[in-house]
């Protein structure tokens, strides 16, 4: 259940400045009524959820790292490009092709060590990998939201044959083999062009297009209930058009489910991108990717476990952070939630 943005929470506050011992001119009206907006109510509930706030902090840190990746690279002084190409900067053992030094070559110069084979700085790969994952996951989620909210709103409001057609299309997409479709699409794109933006576009399309039926079903169910509410009937009786009713009366009441869906879909898309890159279907070198790092580390994890641990830990942290924040946001938006 979501809150109507027009609802207010009324709180009685007694400041204690009344009574026979207080001068009349200093007295205040007891039990002053204070109205709170939806945002204030949600924030008051959300700030009591410590795990949700911790998740939000981690999310903000990852987003800032992705945005300022170039600045971090300039300050850090290293690049995610291969370091072993420079004869004067040998970082790999020529006999084993493994990083020189303990724990994958961790040092004051390379905080998280060096990758085997190519000799790339792991810290910078993680930093720019965060940008790759968040860009793809964010844009795929936006595509899912636009398609899902639009189709769900139309299906739930108009019902009839519109609902039937849209619902059957969603059923087909939900049963479609997404991985096989990704394989075929990426194979076709690889023949046409080798541009990195094309890979980005295909991954975003696959994750976003095949993910929109989930939010579409949620929105459809909400709209089926909201269209029968009194405020919608009142707007209809006053002559409001269907477009105005959907945009001004129904859509604002969908904000809660959409926000929760967003926080829970972004980590799924991060995992989806990492999985495709792990299988060699995602972004290609030299573009950094956490899934690609896991794939590369699979051949050397017995000799260099640090390289496998770090990208896996990064994926775990950001997915856990989004899920914790999404759970807390859902509870904050639910007026019946009591923990």
C-alpha positions as CSV (number, residue, x, y, z in Angstrom):
1,X,0.0,0.0,0.0
2,X,1.4,3.4,-1.0
3,X,0.7,6.8,0.5
4,X,-1.2,9.4,-1.5
5,X,1.0,12.5,-1.9
6,X,-1.8,14.6,-0.7
7,X,-2.1,12.8,2.6
8,X,-0.6,14.5,5.7
9,X,0.5,13.0,8.9
10,X,-0.8,15.0,11.9
11,X,1.3,15.1,15.0
12,X,0.4,16.6,18.3
13,X,3.3,18.3,20.0
14,X,3.1,19.8,23.5
15,X,6.1,22.0,24.2
16,X,5.4,22.2,28.0
17,X,5.3,26.0,28.1
18,X,1.9,26.2,29.6
19,X,0.5,26.1,33.1
20,X,0.1,28.3,36.1
21,X,3.8,28.8,36.6
22,X,4.4,30.3,33.1
23,X,3.7,33.9,32.4
24,X,0.7,34.5,30.2
25,X,2.6,36.2,27.4
26,X,5.1,33.3,27.3
27,X,2.5,30.7,27.0
28,X,2.1,28.7,23.7
29,X,-0.8,26.9,22.4
30,X,-0.6,23.3,23.6
31,X,-0.7,20.4,21.2
32,X,0.3,22.4,18.2
33,X,-0.7,20.7,15.0
34,X,2.1,20.1,12.5
35,X,1.5,18.7,9.1
36,X,4.1,16.6,7.3
37,X,4.5,16.0,3.6
38,X,5.0,12.5,2.1
39,X,8.7,13.2,1.7
40,X,9.0,14.1,5.4
41,X,7.1,11.0,6.5
42,X,9.2,8.7,4.4
43,X,12.5,10.3,5.6
44,X,11.4,10.0,9.2
45,X,10.7,6.3,8.8
46,X,13.8,5.7,6.6
47,X,16.3,7.3,9.0
48,X,15.3,4.8,11.6
49,X,16.3,2.0,9.3
50,X,20.1,1.8,10.0
51,X,20.8,-0.9,7.5
52,X,19.0,1.0,4.7
53,X,21.0,4.1,5.5
54,X,24.2,2.1,5.5
55,X,23.2,0.7,2.1
56,X,22.5,4.3,0.8
57,X,25.9,5.5,1.9
58,X,27.6,2.6,0.1
59,X,25.6,3.4,-3.1
60,X,26.5,7.0,-2.9
61,X,30.2,6.1,-2.5
62,X,30.1,3.8,-5.6
63,X,28.3,6.5,-7.6
64,X,30.8,9.1,-6.7
65,X,33.7,6.8,-7.5
66,X,32.1,6.1,-11.0
67,X,31.5,9.8,-11.7
68,X,35.0,10.9,-10.6
69,X,36.9,7.9,-11.9
70,X,39.1,10.2,-14.1
71,X,39.9,12.4,-11.1
72,X,40.8,9.4,-9.0
73,X,43.1,8.1,-11.8
74,X,44.9,11.5,-12.0
75,X,45.4,11.6,-8.2
76,X,46.3,7.9,-7.9
77,X,48.8,8.1,-10.7
78,X,48.1,4.8,-12.4
79,X,45.9,3.7,-15.3
80,X,43.9,0.6,-15.9
81,X,45.9,0.1,-19.1
82,X,48.5,-2.7,-19.3
83,X,51.6,-1.7,-17.4
84,X,53.9,-4.5,-18.6
85,X,54.1,-3.1,-22.2
86,X,56.7,-0.7,-20.9
87,X,60.1,-2.4,-20.7
88,X,61.1,0.0,-17.9
89,X,58.1,-0.8,-15.8
90,X,58.1,-4.6,-15.4
91,X,55.5,-5.7,-12.9
92,X,55.1,-9.4,-13.9
93,X,57.4,-12.3,-13.4
94,X,58.6,-13.2,-17.0
95,X,58.7,-16.9,-16.1
96,X,55.2,-17.3,-14.5
97,X,53.5,-14.2,-15.9
98,X,52.2,-13.5,-12.4
99,X,52.5,-10.2,-10.4
100,X,55.8,-9.6,-8.7
101,X,55.4,-9.5,-4.9
102,X,53.1,-10.9,-2.3
103,X,49.2,-10.8,-2.5
104,X,49.1,-10.2,-6.3
105,X,51.7,-7.4,-6.2
106,X,50.1,-5.2,-3.6
107,X,52.3,-2.2,-2.8
108,X,52.2,1.5,-2.0
109,X,52.2,2.1,-5.7
110,X,49.5,-0.5,-6.5
111,X,47.0,-0.6,-3.7
112,X,45.1,-3.7,-4.8
113,X,47.9,-5.3,-6.8
114,X,48.4,-6.2,-10.4
115,X,46.5,-8.4,-12.8
116,X,48.2,-11.5,-14.1
117,X,49.1,-11.7,-17.8
118,X,48.4,-8.1,-18.7
119,X,49.8,-6.4,-15.6
120,X,46.9,-3.9,-15.1
121,X,46.4,-2.0,-11.9
122,X,43.5,-3.7,-10.1
123,X,42.3,-0.7,-8.2
124,X,41.8,1.3,-11.4
125,X,40.1,-1.6,-13.0
126,X,37.6,-1.7,-10.1
127,X,37.1,2.1,-10.3
128,X,36.4,2.2,-14.0
129,X,34.5,-1.1,-13.8
130,X,32.1,0.6,-11.4
131,X,31.4,3.2,-14.0
132,X,30.7,0.5,-16.6
133,X,28.4,-1.4,-14.4
134,X,26.4,1.6,-13.1
135,X,26.0,3.1,-16.6
136,X,24.7,-0.1,-18.1
137,X,22.5,-1.0,-15.1
138,X,21.2,2.6,-14.8
139,X,20.2,3.0,-18.4
140,X,18.7,-0.5,-18.6
141,X,16.6,0.3,-15.6
142,X,15.4,3.6,-17.1
143,X,14.4,1.7,-20.3
144,X,12.5,-0.9,-18.2
145,X,10.7,1.9,-16.2
146,X,9.7,3.8,-19.3
147,X,8.3,0.8,-21.1
148,X,6.9,-0.9,-18.0
149,X,5.1,2.1,-16.5
150,X,3.7,3.2,-19.9
151,X,2.3,-0.3,-20.8
152,X,1.2,-1.1,-17.3
153,X,-0.7,2.3,-17.1
154,X,-2.4,1.7,-20.4
155,X,-3.3,-1.9,-19.7
156,X,-4.7,-1.2,-16.2
157,X,-6.6,2.0,-17.1
158,X,-8.2,1.0,-20.4
159,X,-8.6,-2.8,-19.7
160,X,-10.5,-4.7,-22.3
161,X,-8.6,-5.6,-25.5
162,X,-5.8,-3.2,-24.7
163,X,-5.1,-5.1,-21.4
164,X,-5.4,-8.4,-23.2
165,X,-2.9,-7.5,-25.9
166,X,-0.3,-6.0,-23.6
167,X,-0.6,-8.8,-21.0
168,X,0.0,-11.4,-23.7
169,X,3.0,-9.6,-25.0
170,X,4.4,-9.5,-21.4
171,X,3.8,-13.2,-21.0
172,X,5.8,-13.9,-24.2
173,X,8.7,-11.7,-23.1
174,X,8.8,-13.3,-19.7
175,X,9.1,-16.8,-21.2
176,X,11.7,-15.7,-23.9
177,X,15.2,-17.1,-23.6
178,X,17.1,-13.9,-22.8
179,X,20.6,-15.4,-22.9
180,X,20.1,-17.0,-26.3
181,X,18.7,-13.7,-27.6
182,X,21.8,-11.9,-26.2
183,X,24.1,-14.4,-28.0
184,X,22.4,-13.9,-31.3
185,X,22.2,-10.1,-31.1
186,X,25.8,-9.6,-30.0
187,X,27.0,-12.0,-32.7
188,X,25.1,-9.9,-35.3
189,X,26.5,-6.6,-33.9
190,X,30.0,-8.0,-33.8
191,X,29.8,-8.7,-37.6
192,X,28.4,-5.3,-38.4
193,X,30.7,-3.2,-36.1
194,X,33.4,-3.5,-33.5
195,X,32.6,-0.2,-31.8
196,X,32.3,-0.4,-28.0
197,X,29.2,1.7,-27.9
198,X,27.4,-1.0,-29.9
199,X,28.1,-3.5,-27.2
200,X,26.9,-1.1,-24.6
201,X,23.7,-0.5,-26.6
202,X,22.9,-4.2,-27.0
203,X,23.5,-5.0,-23.4
204,X,21.3,-2.1,-22.3
205,X,18.6,-3.1,-24.7
206,X,18.6,-6.8,-23.7
207,X,18.5,-6.1,-19.9
208,X,16.0,-3.3,-20.2
209,X,13.6,-4.6,-22.8
210,X,13.3,-8.1,-21.3
211,X,13.0,-6.6,-17.8
212,X,10.1,-4.2,-18.3
213,X,7.3,-6.8,-18.0
214,X,8.0,-7.2,-14.3
215,X,7.4,-3.5,-13.5
216,X,4.6,-3.5,-16.1
217,X,2.7,-6.1,-14.2
218,X,3.2,-4.3,-10.9
219,X,1.9,-1.0,-12.3
220,X,-1.0,-2.7,-14.0
221,X,-2.2,-4.2,-10.7
222,X,-1.9,-0.8,-9.0
223,X,-3.7,1.0,-11.7
224,X,-6.6,-1.5,-11.7
225,X,-7.2,-0.6,-8.1
226,X,-6.6,3.2,-8.4
227,X,-8.9,3.7,-11.3
228,X,-11.9,2.8,-9.1
229,X,-10.9,5.3,-6.3
230,X,-13.1,8.2,-5.5
231,X,-10.6,10.9,-6.5
232,X,-10.4,9.4,-10.0
233,X,-14.2,9.2,-10.3
234,X,-14.4,12.9,-9.1
235,X,-11.9,13.9,-11.8
236,X,-13.8,12.0,-14.4
237,X,-17.1,13.6,-13.4
238,X,-15.5,17.0,-13.7
239,X,-14.7,16.3,-17.4
240,X,-11.0,15.5,-17.1
241,X,-9.6,13.6,-20.1
242,X,-8.2,10.1,-19.8
243,X,-4.7,11.4,-20.4
244,X,-5.0,14.0,-17.6
245,X,-6.4,11.4,-15.2
246,X,-3.5,9.0,-15.8
247,X,-0.9,11.7,-15.6
248,X,-2.2,13.9,-12.7
249,X,-4.3,11.5,-10.6
250,X,-3.0,8.0,-11.0
251,X,0.7,8.3,-11.9
252,X,1.7,10.2,-8.7
253,X,0.3,7.3,-6.6
254,X,2.6,4.9,-8.4
255,X,5.7,6.6,-7.1
256,X,6.2,4.2,-4.2
257,X,6.2,1.0,-6.2
258,X,8.4,2.5,-8.9
259,X,11.0,3.7,-6.5
260,X,11.2,0.3,-4.8
261,X,11.3,-1.5,-8.1
262,X,14.2,0.8,-9.2
263,X,16.3,0.0,-6.2
264,X,15.8,-3.7,-6.6
265,X,16.2,-3.8,-10.4
266,X,19.5,-1.9,-10.6
267,X,21.4,-4.6,-8.7
268,X,19.8,-7.3,-10.9
269,X,21.0,-5.5,-14.0
270,X,24.5,-5.1,-12.4
271,X,24.5,-8.9,-12.0
272,X,23.2,-9.3,-15.5
273,X,26.0,-7.2,-17.0
274,X,28.6,-9.0,-14.9
275,X,27.2,-12.4,-16.0
276,X,27.3,-11.5,-19.7
277,X,30.8,-10.1,-19.4
278,X,31.9,-13.2,-17.5
279,X,30.7,-15.3,-20.4
280,X,32.4,-13.1,-22.9
281,X,29.2,-11.6,-24.2
282,X,29.5,-8.2,-22.5
283,X,31.8,-5.3,-22.9
284,X,35.2,-6.1,-24.4
285,X,38.7,-5.0,-23.4
286,X,40.1,-2.4,-23.0
287,X,36.8,-1.4,-21.4
288,X,36.9,-2.5,-17.7
289,X,34.2,-4.7,-16.3
290,X,33.8,-6.6,-13.0
291,X,32.4,-9.7,-14.7
292,X,35.3,-9.7,-17.1
293,X,37.8,-9.5,-14.2
294,X,36.1,-12.5,-12.6
295,X,36.4,-14.4,-15.9
296,X,40.1,-13.5,-16.2
297,X,40.8,-14.4,-12.6
298,X,39.3,-17.9,-13.0
299,X,42.5,-19.2,-14.7
300,X,44.9,-17.9,-12.0
301,X,42.9,-17.9,-8.8
302,X,44.9,-20.7,-7.3
303,X,48.1,-18.6,-7.6
304,X,46.6,-15.2,-7.2
305,X,43.3,-15.4,-5.2
306,X,43.3,-11.6,-4.5
307,X,42.5,-10.8,-8.1
308,X,39.4,-13.0,-7.9
309,X,38.3,-11.8,-4.5
310,X,38.2,-8.0,-5.2
311,X,35.8,-7.8,-8.1
312,X,33.6,-10.4,-6.4
313,X,33.6,-8.3,-3.3
314,X,32.7,-5.2,-5.2
315,X,29.7,-6.9,-6.9
316,X,28.6,-8.3,-3.5
317,X,28.8,-4.9,-1.7
318,X,26.9,-2.9,-4.3
319,X,24.2,-5.5,-4.8
320,X,23.8,-5.9,-1.1
321,X,23.6,-2.1,-0.6
322,X,20.9,-1.7,-3.2
323,X,18.9,-4.5,-1.7
324,X,19.1,-3.2,1.8
325,X,18.2,0.3,0.7
326,X,15.3,-1.1,-1.4
327,X,13.9,-3.0,1.6
328,X,14.1,0.0,3.9
329,X,12.5,2.3,1.3
330,X,9.7,-0.2,0.8
331,X,9.0,-0.2,4.6
332,X,9.2,3.6,4.7
333,X,6.6,3.9,1.9
334,X,4.3,1.3,3.5
335,X,2.1,3.0,6.2
336,X,1.2,-0.4,7.6
337,X,4.8,-1.5,8.0
338,X,5.8,-1.9,11.7
339,X,9.2,-3.5,12.7
